[in-house]
Amino acid sequence: MFNLVPLVIALPIAGLLVNLALGKRLRGPQAGIVATLAAGLAFAVAVLLLIALQAEPEGAVVSLGNWITIGSFQVAWAFRVDTLSVTMMLVVTGVGTLIHAYSIGYMQGDARFARFFVYLNLFLAAMLLLVTADNFLLLFVGWEGVGLCSFLLIGFWFDKSGGEGWRNSNAARKAMIANRIGDAGLLLAMFALFWAFGSLNFADVFGTAEKSLAVGAPLATLITLLLLLGVTGKSAQIPLFVWLPDAMAGPTPASALIHAATMVTAGVYLIVRAAPLFTLAPFTQDVVAVVGTCTALLAASIAVGQFDIKRVLAYSTISQLGFMVAAVGLGAYTAGMFHLVTHAFFKALLFMAAGSVIHGVAHGAHTAKFDAQDMRHMGGLRGRMPVTFWTYLAGALALAGLPPLAGFFSKDEILTAAFEHRPVIYVLLTITAFLTAFYIARQAFLVFFGRGRSDAAHHAHDSGRIMLVPLIVLAALSVVGGALNLPGQHTLGGWLEHTTHEAEAGVFNATVAGISTVLALLGILLAYWRYGRQPAGERDPLQSALFTALNRRWWVDELYERLFIGPYNTLSRLIATFDKTAVDGAGLALGRATERVAEAVRRTQTGQLNWNVAGIVAGLAILLLIVAIGRGV
Amino acid sequence: MTSLNIAIAGALVLLGVGLYGLLIMRNLIKIVIALQILGKGAILALVAAGAISGQTNLGQSVAVTLIVADTVVAVVGLALAVQVRRRFGSLDVNELSTLRG
């Protein structure tokens, strides 16, 4: 049964090949159906693997042969089936299939409909390669593959008119570059691993490391810090998080799939996978926890001040990823993975609901210059888009962490872990939880409650069935997702224990749960008081210096512009000037000098015989003179 | 003043006259004549050089060969002069140039 694992990757690839070959000939939604079918079949295979694992929870490694053999160094096409990778597979293919189906409706009528699904399937294949790889190099292939798909999908509408295409492709480049910095860290970590252990295979590396390295060994700290750099790039943590908000330039289904549910969680997965290394480096673990916590708080505060419906969700995603990273930094791997799964449900749901709203509002708009993503133009959509509203509400409450929705349990597990180990982190994360409830309630009130604040909002209508069904499924998962790891039962914890060997602490702290629930309710009440009572006008009720700072995202982008991009551009211009003057100048001067000399010498070539003879005579005279002088006459 | 010195001096004079002729003459026939004078100077110098180095036979046989070659030069040169005269209607070498650039 485990031998089916290559199929999980092969099916999306088959789907993309079909669309690549026949995409132009397929009519209507056919390309989307092919891609959705491929994703759905991959999900079915993942379910089969899940069933197989029930009987044999230790899993297996399936090798398809050698990829690279250099001396004793070997890298195999090997796929790992264990509880961790199958959990990721189920999330990726399950949420992925729903998003594929949703895209059929969302991308309807797009000029490059088939191409979009080729990218989506390519992404699935790369992501599944990432989570099933049995060695760091194969993982890196998937890691780069998802980065490429992210680039392609962010810049998918690169040809939009009015400067928007430029903005989209710039956002894509920004994501690519920020990710590349992180990837460099991952590469260096792999070099260090190879140098230290002579292998990139998970089992070999972790086995050798546990035997040969003491806790706190500098080598382990170095490798894990480099891995962390890779994580900050892919999972949008401080300092590399700036690319994710801009990544919202892509089509909303891509945002939901890549920039909310799956790709950005690759960093969390990497830390959980490399847990044996991180356990050996307590210092790095602290750094991870601090980075995650700071990111969570910073991004949540920025989300409060945004008006773009997708941008709020983007910062929310960064913040929630911060929660997960903080959790794995605290050693609470199960809690991190649990939150990863529930977050995939409710954040994909929120994004697709936002996409449905944008879709509806944009269709209701009659003027050309209209920002269909600005929440100030919305309001009162509750009545016009009931299905979207109710599903959105389920996702929003799950994100806010109200019991008994999925987010409550997963977030609480992280908070409990922080409460037990690091009180400071606990306090910061609890503040973040409060902010989370506030900003998502603010969004809910601005978008769905009150009266419509634009013509488009009055004419908005709910999306088609193909878009609503995935929303309903995800809403159901967001409501009951907490059942995966209920306190006292710890289904997921026991399941993951086979891979992470982390014994779940298993306590449910009533104080922690009570405080976070009360704070979440307070946040929602505050949002109601600020935004829910009367229709918010153009002016935000929070108009103040603080709000400006939040709205301008704490000027982080401007700071980076000053610190890195500006100096880099100056340096580039300097080098370009040097290249144009010194390097090119040398070549040009050589050519010009040759030309001048030739011009001067050309005059002697008169074509007159007498003149030539004079030259001969003069030459002869000089020769004779030299001979005479040589003889000493 | 030995006869050898006189021969070398004569050779130098012939060379000088030949070169001078080449330098200032523009008529093709006169140029051929100047070339001939130049060649005779060379022959005289060869014979003298053979005598000085004690290889009289070698000097003289080379001189004889050169006389033959010289004759060929004269014949070809004059034949050229005839052709040039026919084609260009002039023997002035400065007017023969057709290459412009």
Interface residues (C-beta under 8 A of the other chain):
Chain A: G607 Q608 L609 N610 V613 A614 V617
Chain B: L19 L22 L23 I24 M25 R26 I31 V93 N94 S97 L99
